[in-house]
Amino acid sequence: MVTPQTVTQFISCDWGTSRLRLRLIEMAQRRVLAEHATDEGIQHLARIHPAQHGRREFLAAVLERGIAALGVVGQPDIPVVISGMASSTLGWQALPYAGLPAPIDGSTLRFVDFVQGGRRVRLVSGLQATNDVMRGEETELIGLLADPSRHHLLENSTVVLPGSHSKHVRLHAGAIVEFATFMTGELYGLLCQNSTLATLGAAIFDEAAFVSGVRAARSLSMSAALFQTRARAVLGHLAAEHSRAFLSGVLIGAEVATLNGAAAGQIVLAAADSFARQYALALGELSPDAVVVQISPADLATAVVMGQATILSLP
């Protein structure tokens, strides 16, 4: 694979379950020169083309359209790094997971190099724990922790990565040693749309309602706490427009409650704008004595690019 000494630009491909995001990156400063994003996530494309035979060619055509949108069709010397679900059984090519512990420099990650349309491509796999898996978040973590000012977090911390499938990742002695996945975001979507907890009309985030949900998750089983979303509204204790805030509090509270005090070490909250406030509130309510380091949404937005640049440098 080409090395940083010979690469001045590369194409970052973050191919997730629901989204495809391509960025043309200037290597030296990690600057984004062009960007293209669509809803052509791996899960959606696998539904369109369920057969394994021919799927690689199908996905290659999607990738080529995206590269064309970046304006670099005639520049095959610019390599591509692909992370996320493209290396799953639903994607381009199924690659085996790397195991734990996984050094945060990416040195034990599994990847495959090949040529597509005359262009060099590096496809990156994910990580597996005893009973859990991730694809994509490992690249994000490599990027987040590449900054020397965050190297102290590598000794003993838990990184919280909120999302549809939130991850809690334990770091110790410079490596990922354990992680757990929570279907927080997906459950929220399902319950809001396809359950007795669904509400009509506009939803307004209310901090007090959210914190009440967090407290309910702490004192009750999650199933009982969830039903209080409906019961409190019916009894007039919760405004209908605040129901989703309460529901979000229950789900995020149940997730955050699993962080085990001192055993979690420092808690690193790496949350996008849409989640940062809620998770910070839940941590303040359930872990008031924890040392919480917040990664800015801006730094989180560039983490995949930073991680892929590091992976591009691996021999």
Helices and strands as residue ranges (DSSP letters): E 9-15, E 20-26, E 31-38, H 42-48, H 55-70, E 80-84, G 85-87, E 102-103, E 111-116, E 119-124, E 127-128, E 133-134, H 137-144, G 148-154, E 156-161, E 166-172, E 175-182, H 184-193, H 207-219, H 222-234, G 240-242, H 243-256, G 261-264, E 266-270, H 273-286, E 292-295, H 297-301, H 303-312
